Amino acid sequence: MIGFPLLIIPFAIYNMIAFLTPGVSWTAPLYSVPLKSGVSWTATVGDAFLAFSLLMLMFEFIKSTRHGKSIVEHFIALVLACGAAAEFWMVREAGNSVFLLFVVICFVDLFAGFAASLRRARRTIGSDPVLVAPVPPSVPPVAPPVRTEPLRAEPVTRIEPASPARADPFVKVEPVQKVEP
């Protein structure tokens, strides 16, 4: 199954807001929350956009760990990251810190996808029975069976060795003399 990187959605939303409504400020406050410390925290349009982008990044990680990514998805993520970086560099509407952080999120997605694919490939190669050398069994060899029937005494017949004179008629055997000390 070939999908698409989910970060295309925030990329498209940013470009629609930036180009269709040119007067929108990314630092405009959306709401304000009073904190216990007495400070009022103000969320901006850019904060909401980055939170949405991080949410899409989380879903992208979940999707890639469950199903994996195809080479086409990696290529589209590469095009998205490079295109966002080029837009930040060359387009006036994208030259702000909100879009720069979005470019960083795109590159995090790209490198994390590559790392997950390499890890999955290494694990797949390690478990392939064709590529793995056979492992000798760890069971010790079986000892020969022990004889359980009683031993019987059988008569032993002695065979006397033949004398060298009888074995070869052409060999002359001299008698051995005993020498006393």
C-alpha positions in Angstrom: 0.0 0.0 0.0 1.4 3.4 -1.0 0.3 6.2 1.2 1.5 9.8 1.5 3.2 11.6 4.3 0.7 13.2 6.7 2.8 16.3 7.0 1.5 17.3 3.5 -1.7 18.3 5.3 -0.2 21.1 7.5 2.0 22.1 4.6 -1.1 22.7 2.4 -2.9 24.4 5.3 0.0 26.8 5.8 0.2 27.7 2.1 -3.5 28.2 1.9 -3.5 30.6 4.9 -0.3 32.4 3.8 -1.3 32.9 0.1 -5.1 33.2 0.2 -5.3 35.5 3.2 -2.1 37.6 3.0 -3.0 39.8 6.0 -2.9 36.9 8.6 -0.3 37.3 11.3 1.2 34.1 12.7 1.8 35.9 16.0 -1.8 37.0 16.4 -3.3 35.8 19.7 -6.0 33.1 19.5 -6.8 32.9 23.2 -5.3 33.7 26.6 -5.1 31.4 29.6 -4.5 32.8 33.1 -2.0 30.6 35.0 -1.7 30.0 38.8 1.6 32.0 38.7 -0.4 35.1 37.8 1.0 35.2 34.2 -1.4 35.1 31.3 -0.3 32.6 28.6 -1.3 33.6 25.1 -1.6 31.0 22.3 -1.0 32.3 18.8 -2.0 31.1 15.4 1.6 29.9 14.8 1.5 27.9 18.1 -1.8 26.2 17.0 -0.2 25.4 13.6 2.9 23.9 15.2 0.8 21.8 17.6 -1.3 20.5 14.7 2.0 19.7 12.8 3.3 17.8 15.8 0.1 15.9 16.0 0.4 14.9 12.3 4.0 13.8 13.0 2.9 11.6 15.8 0.3 9.9 13.5 3.0 9.5 10.9 5.2 7.7 13.4 2.3 5.4 14.4 1.5 4.7 10.8 5.1 3.9 9.9 5.7 1.6 12.8 2.5 -0.3 12.1 2.7 -0.7 8.3 6.2 0.5 7.4 7.0 3.0 4.6 7.5 2.2 1.0 10.3 3.8 -1.0 7.7 6.0 -2.7 6.6 7.4 0.7 10.3 8.0 1.6 10.8 9.9 -1.7 7.6 12.0 -1.1 8.8 12.8 2.4 12.2 13.9 1.0 10.5 16.1 -1.7 8.3 17.6 1.0 11.2 18.4 3.4 13.4 19.9 0.6 10.4 21.8 -0.9 9.5 23.3 2.5 13.2 24.3 3.1 13.3 25.9 -0.3 10.0 27.7 0.3 11.4 29.0 3.7 14.5 30.2 1.9 12.9 31.9 -1.1 9.3 32.9 -0.4 8.6 36.0 1.7 5.3 34.6 3.3 7.2 31.5 4.6 10.2 33.4 6.0 9.3 33.2 9.7 10.1 31.1 12.7 6.8 29.2 12.6 7.6 27.9 9.1 11.2 27.2 10.0 10.0 25.0 12.9 7.7 23.2 10.4 10.7 22.6 8.1 12.5 21.0 11.1 9.5 18.8 11.8 9.6 17.7 8.2 13.2 16.7 8.4 12.6 14.9 11.7 9.9 12.8 9.9 12.3 12.1 7.0 15.2 10.9 9.2 13.0 9.0 11.6 11.4 7.2 8.7 14.8 6.2 7.3 16.0 5.0 10.7 12.8 2.9 11.2 13.1 1.3 7.8 16.8 0.5 8.3 16.0 -1.1 11.7 13.2 -3.1 10.2 15.4 -4.3 7.4 18.2 -5.3 9.8 15.7 -7.2 11.9 14.3 -8.9 8.8 17.7 -10.0 7.6 18.6 -11.3 11.0 15.6 -13.5 11.2 15.8 -14.8 7.6 16.7 -18.6 7.9 18.4 -18.5 4.5 20.9 -15.8 5.4 21.7 -17.0 8.9 24.3 -19.7 9.5 23.0 -22.9 11.0 23.4 -23.1 14.8 24.6 -26.5 16.1 22.2 -28.0 18.6 23.0 -27.3 22.2 21.9 -30.7 23.4 24.8 -32.9 24.5 25.4 -36.1 22.4 23.6 -39.1 23.7 25.8 -41.7 25.5 25.8 -45.3 24.2 23.3 -47.5 26.0 24.6 -49.3 29.1 24.5 -53.1 28.9 21.9 -54.3 31.4 22.2 -58.1 31.1 24.6 -60.0 33.3 28.0 -60.9 31.8 28.6 -64.6 31.2 31.9 -66.3 31.7 32.9 -68.0 28.4 35.8 -70.3 28.0 38.9 -68.7 26.6 41.0 -70.6 24.2 44.6 -69.6 23.9 46.3 -69.6 20.6 50.0 -70.1 20.8 52.0 -68.0 18.4 53.8 -70.0 15.8 57.5 -70.2 16.1 59.4 -68.3 13.5 61.0 -71.5 12.2 57.6 -73.0 11.5 56.2 -69.8 10.0 59.0 -69.5 7.4 60.9 -72.6 6.5 63.8 -70.6 5.0 64.6 -68.7 8.1 67.2 -70.2 10.3 66.6 -69.7 14.0 69.6 -69.7 16.4 69.0 -70.7 20.0 69.3 -67.9 22.5 72.1 -68.2 25.1 71.6 -66.9 28.6 74.3 -64.7 30.0 74.7 -64.5 33.8 76.0 -61.4 35.4 
